[in-house]
């Protein structure tokens, strides 16, 4: 569990710094339109969103309060894997080192 927590924290930090870099030095709309205009941009976006949907399914399954799960899903779609890493980090710490609680929630 300790290793998973370390990886989740590192992933959260890396994704936060990557998003900050992109917003500070990039032009979201200009560069985003270039990505969307090329084949590998389509592949990358489809790949990312399939991952978001799978991760969102897990969150919808494990969360007892569905409105909280829906908020997380929206946040995933906006903030990407920064939010998924953050969610996993929070879930790991709330699980009290119990893998069953991490994967299935408290239900």
Gaussian input, Z-matrix of N, CA and C with variables (Angstrom, degrees):
# hf/3-21g

backbone

0 1
 N
 C     1     B1
 C     2     B2     1     A1
 N     3     B3     2     A2     1     D1
 C     4     B4     3     A3     2     D2
 C     5     B5     4     A4     3     D3
 N     6     B6     5     A5     4     D4
 C     7     B7     6     A6     5     D5
 C     8     B8     7     A7     6     D6
 N     9     B9     8     A8     7     D7
 C    10    B10     9     A9     8     D8
 C    11    B11    10    A10     9     D9
 N    12    B12    11    A11    10    D10
 C    13    B13    12    A12    11    D11
 C    14    B14    13    A13    12    D12
 N    15    B15    14    A14    13    D13
 C    16    B16    15    A15    14    D14
 C    17    B17    16    A16    15    D15
 N    18    B18    17    A17    16    D16
 C    19    B19    18    A18    17    D17
 C    20    B20    19    A19    18    D18
 N    21    B21    20    A20    19    D19
 C    22    B22    21    A21    20    D20
 C    23    B23    22    A22    21    D21
 N    24    B24    23    A23    22    D22
 C    25    B25    24    A24    23    D23
 C    26    B26    25    A25    24    D24
 N    27    B27    26    A26    25    D25
 C    28    B28    27    A27    26    D26
 C    29    B29    28    A28    27    D27
 N    30    B30    29    A29    28    D28
 C    31    B31    30    A30    29    D29
 C    32    B32    31    A31    30    D30
 N    33    B33    32    A32    31    D31
 C    34    B34    33    A33    32    D32
 C    35    B35    34    A34    33    D33
 N    36    B36    35    A35    34    D34
 C    37    B37    36    A36    35    D35
 C    38    B38    37    A37    36    D36
 N    39    B39    38    A38    37    D37
 C    40    B40    39    A39    38    D38
 C    41    B41    40    A40    39    D39
 N    42    B42    41    A41    40    D40
 C    43    B43    42    A42    41    D41
 C    44    B44    43    A43    42    D42
 N    45    B45    44    A44    43    D43
 C    46    B46    45    A45    44    D44
 C    47    B47    46    A46    45    D45
 N    48    B48    47    A47    46    D46
 C    49    B49    48    A48    47    D47
 C    50    B50    49    A49    48    D48
 N    51    B51    50    A50    49    D49
 C    52    B52    51    A51    50    D50
 C    53    B53    52    A52    51    D51
 N    54    B54    53    A53    52    D52
 C    55    B55    54    A54    53    D53
 C    56    B56    55    A55    54    D54
 N    57    B57    56    A56    55    D55
 C    58    B58    57    A57    56    D56
 C    59    B59    58    A58    57    D57
 N    60    B60    59    A59    58    D58
 C    61    B61    60    A60    59    D59
 C    62    B62    61    A61    60    D60
 N    63    B63    62    A62    61    D61
 C    64    B64    63    A63    62    D62
 C    65    B65    64    A64    63    D63
 N    66    B66    65    A65    64    D64
 C    67    B67    66    A66    65    D65
 C    68    B68    67    A67    66    D66
 N    69    B69    68    A68    67    D67
 C    70    B70    69    A69    68    D68
 C    71    B71    70    A70    69    D69
 N    72    B72    71    A71    70    D70
 C    73    B73    72    A72    71    D71
 C    74    B74    73    A73    72    D72
 N    75    B75    74    A74    73    D73
 C    76    B76    75    A75    74    D74
 C    77    B77    76    A76    75    D75
 N    78    B78    77    A77    76    D76
 C    79    B79    78    A78    77    D77
 C    80    B80    79    A79    78    D78
 N    81    B81    80    A80    79    D79
 C    82    B82    81    A81    80    D80
 C    83    B83    82    A82    81    D81
 N    84    B84    83    A83    82    D82
 C    85    B85    84    A84    83    D83
 C    86    B86    85    A85    84    D84
 N    87    B87    86    A86    85    D85
 C    88    B88    87    A87    86    D86
 C    89    B89    88    A88    87    D87
 N    90    B90    89    A89    88    D88
 C    91    B91    90    A90    89    D89
 C    92    B92    91    A91    90    D90
 N    93    B93    92    A92    91    D91
 C    94    B94    93    A93    92    D92
 C    95    B95    94    A94    93    D93
 N    96    B96    95    A95    94    D94
 C    97    B97    96    A96    95    D95
 C    98    B98    97    A97    96    D96
 N    99    B99    98    A98    97    D97
 C   100   B100    99    A99    98    D98
 C   101   B101   100   A100    99    D99
 N   102   B102   101   A101   100   D100
 C   103   B103   102   A102   101   D101
 C   104   B104   103   A103   102   D102
 N   105   B105   104   A104   103   D103
 C   106   B106   105   A105   104   D104
 C   107   B107   106   A106   105   D105
 N   108   B108   107   A107   106   D106
 C   109   B109   108   A108   107   D107
 C   110   B110   109   A109   108   D108
 N   111   B111   110   A110   109   D109
 C   112   B112   111   A111   110   D110
 C   113   B113   112   A112   111   D111
 N   114   B114   113   A113   112   D112
 C   115   B115   114   A114   113   D113
 C   116   B116   115   A115   114   D114
 N   117   B117   116   A116   115   D115
 C   118   B118   117   A117   116   D116
 C   119   B119   118   A118   117   D117
 N   120   B120   119   A119   118   D118
 C   121   B121   120   A120   119   D119
 C   122   B122   121   A121   120   D120
 N   123   B123   122   A122   121   D121
 C   124   B124   123   A123   122   D122
 C   125   B125   124   A124   123   D123
 N   126   B126   125   A125   124   D124
 C   127   B127   126   A126   125   D125
 C   128   B128   127   A127   126   D126
 N   129   B129   128   A128   127   D127
 C   130   B130   129   A129   128   D128
 C   131   B131   130   A130   129   D129
 N   132   B132   131   A131   130   D130
 C   133   B133   132   A132   131   D131
 C   134   B134   133   A133   132   D132
 N   135   B135   134   A134   133   D133
 C   136   B136   135   A135   134   D134
 C   137   B137   136   A136   135   D135
 N   138   B138   137   A137   136   D136
 C   139   B139   138   A138   137   D137
 C   140   B140   139   A139   138   D138
 N   141   B141   140   A140   139   D139
 C   142   B142   141   A141   140   D140
 C   143   B143   142   A142   141   D141
 N   144   B144   143   A143   142   D142
 C   145   B145   144   A144   143   D143
 C   146   B146   145   A145   144   D144
 N   147   B147   146   A146   145   D145
 C   148   B148   147   A147   146   D146
 C   149   B149   148   A148   147   D147
 N   150   B150   149   A149   148   D148
 C   151   B151   150   A150   149   D149
 C   152   B152   151   A151   150   D150
 N   153   B153   152   A152   151   D151
 C   154   B154   153   A153   152   D152
 C   155   B155   154   A154   153   D153
 N   156   B156   155   A155   154   D154
 C   157   B157   156   A156   155   D155
 C   158   B158   157   A157   156   D156
 N   159   B159   158   A158   157   D157
 C   160   B160   159   A159   158   D158
 C   161   B161   160   A160   159   D159
 N   162   B162   161   A161   160   D160
 C   163   B163   162   A162   161   D161
 C   164   B164   163   A163   162   D162
 N   165   B165   164   A164   163   D163
 C   166   B166   165   A165   164   D164
 C   167   B167   166   A166   165   D165
 N   168   B168   167   A167   166   D166
 C   169   B169   168   A168   167   D167
 C   170   B170   169   A169   168   D168
 N   171   B171   170   A170   169   D169
 C   172   B172   171   A171   170   D170
 C   173   B173   172   A172   171   D171
 N   174   B174   173   A173   172   D172
 C   175   B175   174   A174   173   D173
 C   176   B176   175   A175   174   D174
 N   177   B177   176   A176   175   D175
 C   178   B178   177   A177   176   D176
 C   179   B179   178   A178   177   D177
 N   180   B180   179   A179   178   D178
 C   181   B181   180   A180   179   D179
 C   182   B182   181   A181   180   D180
 N   183   B183   182   A182   181   D181
 C   184   B184   183   A183   182   D182
 C   185   B185   184   A184   183   D183
 N   186   B186   185   A185   184   D184
 C   187   B187   186   A186   185   D185
 C   188   B188   187   A187   186   D186
 N   189   B189   188   A188   187   D187
 C   190   B190   189   A189   188   D188
 C   191   B191   190   A190   189   D189
 N   192   B192   191   A191   190   D190
 C   193   B193   192   A192   191   D191
 C   194   B194   193   A193   192   D192
 N   195   B195   194   A194   193   D193
 C   196   B196   195   A195   194   D194
 C   197   B197   196   A196   195   D195
 N   198   B198   197   A197   196   D196
 C   199   B199   198   A198   197   D197
 C   200   B200   199   A199   198   D198
 N   201   B201   200   A200   199   D199
 C   202   B202   201   A201   200   D200
 C   203   B203   202   A202   201   D201
 N   204   B204   203   A203   202   D202
 C   205   B205   204   A204   203   D203
 C   206   B206   205   A205   204   D204
 N   207   B207   206   A206   205   D205
 C   208   B208   207   A207   206   D206
 C   209   B209   208   A208   207   D207
 N   210   B210   209   A209   208   D208
 C   211   B211   210   A210   209   D209
 C   212   B212   211   A211   210   D210
 N   213   B213   212   A212   211   D211
 C   214   B214   213   A213   212   D212
 C   215   B215   214   A214   213   D213
 N   216   B216   215   A215   214   D214
 C   217   B217   216   A216   215   D215
 C   218   B218   217   A217   216   D216
 N   219   B219   218   A218   217   D217
 C   220   B220   219   A219   218   D218
 C   221   B221   220   A220   219   D219
 N   222   B222   221   A221   220   D220
 C   223   B223   222   A222   221   D221
 C   224   B224   223   A223   222   D222
 N   225   B225   224   A224   223   D223
 C   226   B226   225   A225   224   D224
 C   227   B227   226   A226   225   D225
 N   228   B228   227   A227   226   D226
 C   229   B229   228   A228   227   D227
 C   230   B230   229   A229   228   D228
 N   231   B231   230   A230   229   D229
 C   232   B232   231   A231   230   D230
 C   233   B233   232   A232   231   D231
 N   234   B234   233   A233   232   D232
 C   235   B235   234   A234   233   D233
 C   236   B236   235   A235   234   D234
 N   237   B237   236   A236   235   D235
 C   238   B238   237   A237   236   D236
 C   239   B239   238   A238   237   D237
 N   240   B240   239   A239   238   D238
 C   241   B241   240   A240   239   D239
 C   242   B242   241   A241   240   D240
 N   243   B243   242   A242   241   D241
 C   244   B244   243   A243   242   D242
 C   245   B245   244   A244   243   D243
 N   246   B246   245   A245   244   D244
 C   247   B247   246   A246   245   D245
 C   248   B248   247   A247   246   D246
 N   249   B249   248   A248   247   D247
 C   250   B250   249   A249   248   D248
 C   251   B251   250   A250   249   D249
 N   252   B252   251   A251   250   D250
 C   253   B253   252   A252   251   D251
 C   254   B254   253   A253   252   D252
 N   255   B255   254   A254   253   D253
 C   256   B256   255   A255   254   D254
 C   257   B257   256   A256   255   D255
 N   258   B258   257   A257   256   D256
 C   259   B259   258   A258   257   D257
 C   260   B260   259   A259   258   D258
 N   261   B261   260   A260   259   D259
 C   262   B262   261   A261   260   D260
 C   263   B263   262   A262   261   D261
 N   264   B264   263   A263   262   D262
 C   265   B265   264   A264   263   D263
 C   266   B266   265   A265   264   D264
 N   267   B267   266   A266   265   D265
 C   268   B268   267   A267   266   D266
 C   269   B269   268   A268   267   D267
 N   270   B270   269   A269   268   D268
 C   271   B271   270   A270   269   D269
 C   272   B272   271   A271   270   D270
 N   273   B273   272   A272   271   D271
 C   274   B274   273   A273   272   D272
 C   275   B275   274   A274   273   D273
 N   276   B276   275   A275   274   D274
 C   277   B277   276   A276   275   D275
 C   278   B278   277   A277   276   D276
 N   279   B279   278   A278   277   D277
 C   280   B280   279   A279   278   D278
 C   281   B281   280   A280   279   D279
 N   282   B282   281   A281   280   D280
 C   283   B283   282   A282   281   D281
 C   284   B284   283   A283   282   D282
 N   285   B285   284   A284   283   D283
 C   286   B286   285   A285   284   D284
 C   287   B287   286   A286   285   D285
 N   288   B288   287   A287   286   D286
 C   289   B289   288   A288   287   D287
 C   290   B290   289   A289   288   D288
 N   291   B291   290   A290   289   D289
 C   292   B292   291   A291   290   D290
 C   293   B293   292   A292   291   D291
 N   294   B294   293   A293   292   D292
 C   295   B295   294   A294   293   D293
 C   296   B296   295   A295   294   D294
 N   297   B297   296   A296   295   D295
 C   298   B298   297   A297   296   D296
 C   299   B299   298   A298   297   D297
 N   300   B300   299   A299   298   D298
 C   301   B301   300   A300   299   D299
 C   302   B302   301   A301   300   D300
 N   303   B303   302   A302   301   D301
 C   304   B304   303   A303   302   D302
 C   305   B305   304   A304   303   D303
 N   306   B306   305   A305   304   D304
 C   307   B307   306   A306   305   D305
 C   308   B308   307   A307   306   D306
 N   309   B309   308   A308   307   D307
 C   310   B310   309   A309   308   D308
 C   311   B311   310   A310   309   D309
 N   312   B312   311   A311   310   D310
 C   313   B313   312   A312   311   D311
 C   314   B314   313   A313   312   D312
 N   315   B315   314   A314   313   D313
 C   316   B316   315   A315   314   D314
 C   317   B317   316   A316   315   D315
 N   318   B318   317   A317   316   D316
 C   319   B319   318   A318   317   D317
 C   320   B320   319   A319   318   D318

   B1=1.4569
   B2=1.5292
   B3=1.3307
   B4=1.4681
   B5=1.5252
   B6=1.3206
   B7=1.4710
   B8=1.5212
   B9=1.3178
   B10=1.4736
   B11=1.5172
   B12=1.3288
   B13=1.4629
   B14=1.5310
   B15=1.3292
   B16=1.4673
   B17=1.5258
   B18=1.3376
   B19=1.4681
   B20=1.5333
   B21=1.3161
   B22=1.4678
   B23=1.5254
   B24=1.3157
   B25=1.4680
   B26=1.5284
   B27=1.3211
   B28=1.4703
   B29=1.5238
   B30=1.3228
   B31=1.4642
   B32=1.5150
   B33=1.3351
   B34=1.4588
   B35=1.5291
   B36=1.3154
   B37=1.4690
   B38=1.5211
   B39=1.3324
   B40=1.4691
   B41=1.5238
   B42=1.3319
   B43=1.4639
   B44=1.5249
   B45=1.3193
   B46=1.4600
   B47=1.5276
   B48=1.3281
   B49=1.4690
   B50=1.5270
   B51=1.3242
   B52=1.4619
   B53=1.5263
   B54=1.3272
   B55=1.4656
   B56=1.5254
   B57=1.3185
   B58=1.4634
   B59=1.5256
   B60=1.3274
   B61=1.4737
   B62=1.5283
   B63=1.3242
   B64=1.4589
   B65=1.5189
   B66=1.3311
   B67=1.4613
   B68=1.5314
   B69=1.3209
   B70=1.4642
   B71=1.5331
   B72=1.3353
   B73=1.4650
   B74=1.5325
   B75=1.3050
   B76=1.4575
   B77=1.5117
   B78=1.3044
   B79=1.4597
   B80=1.5296
   B81=1.3282
   B82=1.4601
   B83=1.5250
   B84=1.3220
   B85=1.4639
   B86=1.5228
   B87=1.3173
   B88=1.4633
   B89=1.5338
   B90=1.3077
   B91=1.4620
   B92=1.5264
   B93=1.3311
   B94=1.4626
   B95=1.5150
   B96=1.3298
   B97=1.4716
   B98=1.5274
   B99=1.3266
   B100=1.4701
   B101=1.5266
   B102=1.3262
   B103=1.4789
   B104=1.5261
   B105=1.3223
   B106=1.4640
   B107=1.5279
   B108=1.3191
   B109=1.4658
   B110=1.5304
   B111=1.3419
   B112=1.4667
   B113=1.5257
   B114=1.3198
   B115=1.4720
   B116=1.5258
   B117=1.3308
   B118=1.4552
   B119=1.5188
   B120=1.2948
   B121=1.4634
   B122=1.5109
   B123=1.3549
   B124=1.4760
   B125=1.5235
   B126=1.3303
   B127=1.4679
   B128=1.5245
   B129=1.3150
   B130=1.4694
   B131=1.5253
   B132=1.3195
   B133=1.4618
   B134=1.5261
   B135=1.3224
   B136=1.4689
   B137=1.5231
   B138=1.3265
   B139=1.4576
   B140=1.5308
   B141=1.3156
   B142=1.4625
   B143=1.5249
   B144=1.3249
   B145=1.4665
   B146=1.5269
   B147=1.3201
   B148=1.4752
   B149=1.5281
   B150=1.3250
   B151=1.4638
   B152=1.5158
   B153=1.3402
   B154=1.4625
   B155=1.5225
   B156=1.3299
   B157=1.4607
   B158=1.5224
   B159=1.3256
   B160=1.4694
   B161=1.5292
   B162=1.3257
   B163=1.4608
   B164=1.5214
   B165=1.3251
   B166=1.4692
   B167=1.5198
   B168=1.3221
   B169=1.4666
   B170=1.5101
   B171=1.3350
   B172=1.4668
   B173=1.5254
   B174=1.3336
   B175=1.4669
   B176=1.5303
   B177=1.3193
   B178=1.4684
   B179=1.5243
   B180=1.3247
   B181=1.4553
   B182=1.5239
   B183=1.3383
   B184=1.4618
   B185=1.5259
   B186=1.3264
   B187=1.4609
   B188=1.5304
   B189=1.3134
   B190=1.4613
   B191=1.5226
   B192=1.3083
   B193=1.4666
   B194=1.5276
   B195=1.3146
   B196=1.4618
   B197=1.5210
   B198=1.3365
   B199=1.4655
   B200=1.5335
   B201=1.3181
   B202=1.4674
   B203=1.5274
   B204=1.3202
   B205=1.4662
   B206=1.5241
   B207=1.3207
   B208=1.4699
   B209=1.5262
   B210=1.3178
   B211=1.4686
   B212=1.5219
   B213=1.3334
   B214=1.4598
   B215=1.5272
   B216=1.3136
   B217=1.4648
   B218=1.5292
   B219=1.3131
   B220=1.4679
   B221=1.5301
   B222=1.3169
   B223=1.4677
   B224=1.5361
   B225=1.3474
   B226=1.4689
   B227=1.5173
   B228=1.3277
   B229=1.4614
   B230=1.5315
   B231=1.3197
   B232=1.4652
   B233=1.5304
   B234=1.3234
   B235=1.4646
   B236=1.5227
   B237=1.3199
   B238=1.4630
   B239=1.5131
   B240=1.3157
   B241=1.4532
   B242=1.5192
   B243=1.3218
   B244=1.4642
   B245=1.5285
   B246=1.3286
   B247=1.4645
   B248=1.5247
   B249=1.3317
   B250=1.4657
   B251=1.5254
   B252=1.3237
   B253=1.4703
   B254=1.5206
   B255=1.3294
   B256=1.4601
   B257=1.5272
   B258=1.3351
   B259=1.4718
   B260=1.5324
   B261=1.3326
   B262=1.4673
   B263=1.5231
   B264=1.3263
   B265=1.4651
   B266=1.5284
   B267=1.3183
   B268=1.4665
   B269=1.5240
   B270=1.3396
   B271=1.4750
   B272=1.5275
   B273=1.3228
   B274=1.4691
   B275=1.5276
   B276=1.3181
   B277=1.4624
   B278=1.5240
   B279=1.3263
   B280=1.4668
   B281=1.5266
   B282=1.3129
   B283=1.4668
   B284=1.5218
   B285=1.3238
   B286=1.4697
   B287=1.5250
   B288=1.3322
   B289=1.4691
   B290=1.5302
   B291=1.3050
   B292=1.4612
   B293=1.5351
   B294=1.3383
   B295=1.4682
   B296=1.5191
   B297=1.3133
   B298=1.4671
   B299=1.5352
   B300=1.3262
   B301=1.4637
   B302=1.5314
   B303=1.3286
   B304=1.4633
   B305=1.5199
   B306=1.3337
   B307=1.4622
   B308=1.5215
   B309=1.3280
   B310=1.4678
   B311=1.5194
   B312=1.3089
   B313=1.4535
   B314=1.5186
   B315=1.2942
   B316=1.4725
   B317=1.5250
   B318=1.3236
   B319=1.4710
   B320=1.5015
   A1=109.89
   A2=116.52
   A3=120.34
   A4=110.87
   A5=116.62
   A6=121.00
   A7=110.93
   A8=117.15
   A9=120.81
   A10=110.49
   A11=117.39
   A12=120.93
   A13=110.57
   A14=116.32
   A15=120.20
   A16=110.48
   A17=117.17
   A18=120.43
   A19=111.29
   A20=117.02
   A21=120.36
   A22=110.68
   A23=117.19
   A24=120.84
   A25=110.27
   A26=116.75
   A27=120.27
   A28=110.47
   A29=117.36
   A30=120.94
   A31=111.38
   A32=117.06
   A33=121.39
   A34=110.62
   A35=116.76
   A36=120.84
   A37=111.03
   A38=116.94
   A39=120.61
   A40=110.89
   A41=117.00
   A42=119.39
   A43=111.41
   A44=118.16
   A45=120.76
   A46=110.14
   A47=116.28
   A48=120.47
   A49=111.41
   A50=117.14
   A51=121.25
   A52=110.67
   A53=117.08
   A54=120.29
   A55=111.11
   A56=116.57
   A57=120.35
   A58=110.09
   A59=116.88
   A60=121.71
   A61=110.76
   A62=116.05
   A63=120.14
   A64=112.84
   A65=116.95
   A66=120.09
   A67=112.20
   A68=117.53
   A69=120.21
   A70=111.33
   A71=117.08
   A72=120.60
   A73=114.62
   A74=117.80
   A75=120.24
   A76=113.07
   A77=115.19
   A78=122.63
   A79=106.11
   A80=116.08
   A81=122.07
   A82=112.36
   A83=117.56
   A84=120.41
   A85=112.20
   A86=117.34
   A87=120.68
   A88=110.98
   A89=116.59
   A90=120.78
   A91=111.18
   A92=116.40
   A93=119.95
   A94=111.77
   A95=116.73
   A96=119.39
   A97=111.18
   A98=117.46
   A99=120.56
   A100=109.80
   A101=115.92
   A102=120.35
   A103=109.82
   A104=116.90
   A105=120.99
   A106=111.80
   A107=117.29
   A108=120.55
   A109=113.74
   A110=118.31
   A111=119.90
   A112=111.13
   A113=115.68
   A114=121.14
   A115=112.16
   A116=118.42
   A117=119.93
   A118=111.80
   A119=117.04
   A120=119.66
   A121=110.63
   A122=116.23
   A123=120.73
   A124=110.36
   A125=115.55
   A126=120.23
   A127=110.22
   A128=116.56
   A129=120.55
   A130=111.75
   A131=116.92
   A132=119.81
   A133=112.18
   A134=116.30
   A135=119.40
   A136=109.63
   A137=116.98
   A138=121.76
   A139=110.89
   A140=116.74
   A141=121.34
   A142=111.04
   A143=117.31
   A144=119.52
   A145=112.83
   A146=118.23
   A147=119.27
   A148=108.78
   A149=117.06
   A150=120.84
   A151=111.97
   A152=116.74
   A153=119.98
   A154=110.91
   A155=117.26
   A156=120.20
   A157=111.23
   A158=117.50
   A159=119.94
   A160=110.86
   A161=116.26
   A162=120.26
   A163=110.46
   A164=116.03
   A165=120.73
   A166=111.36
   A167=117.40
   A168=121.15
   A169=111.29
   A170=115.92
   A171=120.16
   A172=109.96
   A173=116.75
   A174=120.75
   A175=110.24
   A176=117.59
   A177=120.77
   A178=111.04
   A179=117.88
   A180=122.67
   A181=111.62
   A182=117.33
   A183=120.44
   A184=114.17
   A185=117.74
   A186=119.81
   A187=111.10
   A188=117.09
   A189=121.62
   A190=111.06
   A191=117.46
   A192=122.29
   A193=108.48
   A194=115.54
   A195=120.85
   A196=112.62
   A197=117.82
   A198=118.50
   A199=111.27
   A200=117.08
   A201=121.02
   A202=109.57
   A203=116.61
   A204=120.76
   A205=110.92
   A206=117.08
   A207=120.88
   A208=110.36
   A209=117.49
   A210=120.57
   A211=109.84
   A212=116.78
   A213=120.07
   A214=111.18
   A215=117.89
   A216=121.08
   A217=110.25
   A218=117.09
   A219=120.61
   A220=109.98
   A221=116.50
   A222=120.80
   A223=110.27
   A224=117.40
   A225=119.90
   A226=110.82
   A227=116.43
   A228=120.82
   A229=111.83
   A230=117.08
   A231=120.77
   A232=111.50
   A233=116.96
   A234=121.05
   A235=114.14
   A236=117.19
   A237=120.18
   A238=114.12
   A239=114.44
   A240=119.96
   A241=114.14
   A242=118.25
   A243=119.20
   A244=108.18
   A245=116.31
   A246=120.97
   A247=111.72
   A248=118.16
   A249=118.79
   A250=110.58
   A251=117.15
   A252=120.13
   A253=110.82
   A254=116.39
   A255=120.64
   A256=110.50
   A257=116.35
   A258=120.14
   A259=110.20
   A260=117.02
   A261=120.45
   A262=110.62
   A263=117.07
   A264=120.49
   A265=110.48
   A266=116.42
   A267=120.53
   A268=110.56
   A269=116.70
   A270=120.46
   A271=111.32
   A272=116.70
   A273=120.06
   A274=111.11
   A275=116.60
   A276=119.16
   A277=112.24
   A278=117.98
   A279=120.81
   A280=113.06
   A281=117.43
   A282=120.68
   A283=113.57
   A284=118.46
   A285=122.03
   A286=112.02
   A287=115.81
   A288=123.24
   A289=113.38
   A290=117.12
   A291=122.52
   A292=108.41
   A293=115.11
   A294=119.38
   A295=112.16
   A296=117.24
   A297=120.79
   A298=110.51
   A299=116.47
   A300=120.77
   A301=108.98
   A302=117.44
   A303=119.71
   A304=110.81
   A305=117.11
   A306=120.43
   A307=113.35
   A308=117.53
   A309=120.59
   A310=113.58
   A311=118.60
   A312=120.06
   A313=110.26
   A314=116.14
   A315=120.74
   A316=112.95
   A317=117.40
   A318=118.58
   A319=112.65
   D1=-37.44
   D2=-179.75
   D3=-59.96
   D4=-43.47
   D5=179.59
   D6=-62.95
   D7=-42.19
   D8=178.06
   D9=-61.74
   D10=-41.58
   D11=178.75
   D12=-62.34
   D13=-43.41
   D14=179.64
   D15=-62.18
   D16=-46.64
   D17=179.12
   D18=-62.28
   D19=-41.51
   D20=-179.30
   D21=-65.79
   D22=-42.00
   D23=178.37
   D24=-64.71
   D25=-45.67
   D26=178.82
   D27=-61.68
   D28=-42.99
   D29=177.94
   D30=-60.87
   D31=-42.06
   D32=178.92
   D33=-62.05
   D34=-45.57
   D35=-179.99
   D36=-64.55
   D37=-46.64
   D38=179.98
   D39=-60.44
   D40=-45.30
   D41=-179.24
   D42=-66.88
   D43=-37.79
   D44=177.05
   D45=-61.33
   D46=-48.53
   D47=-179.54
   D48=-64.68
   D49=-36.74
   D50=178.50
   D51=-66.05
   D52=-44.47
   D53=176.45
   D54=-62.06
   D55=-44.20
   D56=179.08
   D57=-59.72
   D58=-45.79
   D59=177.80
   D60=-57.26
   D61=-48.46
   D62=-179.16
   D63=-60.64
   D64=-44.13
   D65=-178.92
   D66=-72.44
   D67=-30.89
   D68=-179.88
   D69=-77.40
   D70=-45.53
   D71=-172.00
   D72=-103.91
   D73=-9.76
   D74=-177.31
   D75=-111.06
   D76=169.78
   D77=174.88
   D78=-114.63
   D79=102.00
   D80=-172.55
   D81=-52.70
   D82=-47.56
   D83=-175.16
   D84=-75.82
   D85=-43.05
   D86=-179.60
   D87=-65.47
   D88=-51.02
   D89=-178.16
   D90=-72.01
   D91=-34.12
   D92=176.94
   D93=-63.03
   D94=-38.06
   D95=179.22
   D96=-67.37
   D97=-30.82
   D98=175.90
   D99=-68.15
   D100=-45.60
   D101=-179.52
   D102=-59.64
   D103=-44.15
   D104=-177.98
   D105=-67.93
   D106=-21.69
   D107=-176.34
   D108=-84.45
   D109=-6.71
   D110=-177.92
   D111=-115.68
   D112=154.38
   D113=-175.97
   D114=-58.19
   D115=-46.27
   D116=-178.31
   D117=-70.62
   D118=-21.43
   D119=171.33
   D120=-66.33
   D121=-42.05
   D122=176.61
   D123=-62.28
   D124=-46.50
   D125=-179.38
   D126=-59.67
   D127=-45.39
   D128=-178.44
   D129=-63.69
   D130=-43.16
   D131=179.50
   D132=-66.22
   D133=-41.56
   D134=177.69
   D135=-63.04
   D136=-44.11
   D137=178.85
   D138=-58.91
   D139=-48.23
   D140=-179.38
   D141=-61.81
   D142=-45.93
   D143=-176.51
   D144=-72.21
   D145=-31.27
   D146=172.77
   D147=-61.82
   D148=-43.51
   D149=176.49
   D150=-60.86
   D151=-42.19
   D152=177.84
   D153=-61.04
   D154=-43.45
   D155=-179.26
   D156=-64.58
   D157=-41.23
   D158=177.61
   D159=-64.08
   D160=-46.54
   D161=179.20
   D162=-62.82
   D163=-40.88
   D164=178.54
   D165=-62.21
   D166=-37.76
   D167=176.55
   D168=-60.20
   D169=-41.57
   D170=178.05
   D171=-63.22
   D172=-44.39
   D173=-178.97
   D174=-64.59
   D175=-44.18
   D176=178.48
   D177=-61.46
   D178=-34.89
   D179=178.51
   D180=-70.24
   D181=-44.87
   D182=-169.96
   D183=-85.39
   D184=-23.54
   D185=-178.01
   D186=-80.31
   D187=132.03
   D188=177.94
   D189=-73.56
   D190=-39.80
   D191=-179.41
   D192=-93.49
   D193=106.34
   D194=-173.86
   D195=-64.04
   D196=-32.07
   D197=178.71
   D198=-65.85
   D199=-32.82
   D200=175.62
   D201=-67.55
   D202=-42.44
   D203=178.70
   D204=-61.41
   D205=-42.13
   D206=-179.76
   D207=-64.34
   D208=-39.45
   D209=176.86
   D210=-60.96
   D211=-44.67
   D212=177.97
   D213=-60.52
   D214=-42.95
   D215=-179.75
   D216=-59.70
   D217=-43.57
   D218=177.83
   D219=-62.19
   D220=-43.02
   D221=179.22
   D222=-62.79
   D223=-38.75
   D224=177.03
   D225=-59.44
   D226=-43.53
   D227=-177.42
   D228=-67.33
   D229=-26.99
   D230=-179.21
   D231=-89.34
   D232=-45.82
   D233=-173.14
   D234=-103.41
   D235=-0.91
   D236=174.20
   D237=66.00
   D238=-145.43
   D239=-174.13
   D240=-74.07
   D241=-9.40
   D242=167.74
   D243=-60.06
   D244=-46.31
   D245=-178.82
   D246=-69.58
   D247=-37.14
   D248=178.78
   D249=-66.73
   D250=-39.63
   D251=176.56
   D252=-64.55
   D253=-41.50
   D254=178.61
   D255=-62.53
   D256=-45.49
   D257=178.97
   D258=-59.77
   D259=-46.81
   D260=-179.38
   D261=-62.14
   D262=-40.17
   D263=178.22
   D264=-61.22
   D265=-48.09
   D266=179.57
   D267=-61.66
   D268=-44.53
   D269=-179.93
   D270=-62.48
   D271=-39.25
   D272=178.54
   D273=-63.06
   D274=-44.79
   D275=-178.95
   D276=-70.64
   D277=-33.07
   D278=178.61
   D279=-76.93
   D280=-14.23
   D281=-175.72
   D282=-77.97
   D283=-7.45
   D284=-177.89
   D285=53.53
   D286=41.98
   D287=177.97
   D288=62.77
   D289=26.01
   D290=178.00
   D291=-110.90
   D292=109.73
   D293=-177.52
   D294=-60.72
   D295=-34.61
   D296=179.84
   D297=-62.44
   D298=-42.96
   D299=178.82
   D300=-67.66
   D301=-39.50
   D302=178.08
   D303=-57.97
   D304=-50.27
   D305=-174.99
   D306=-76.60
   D307=-37.90
   D308=-171.24
   D309=-105.70
   D310=-10.21
   D311=-175.50
   D312=81.82
   D313=-168.76
   D314=-175.49
   D315=-85.63
   D316=-7.64
   D317=-178.01
   D318=-80.38

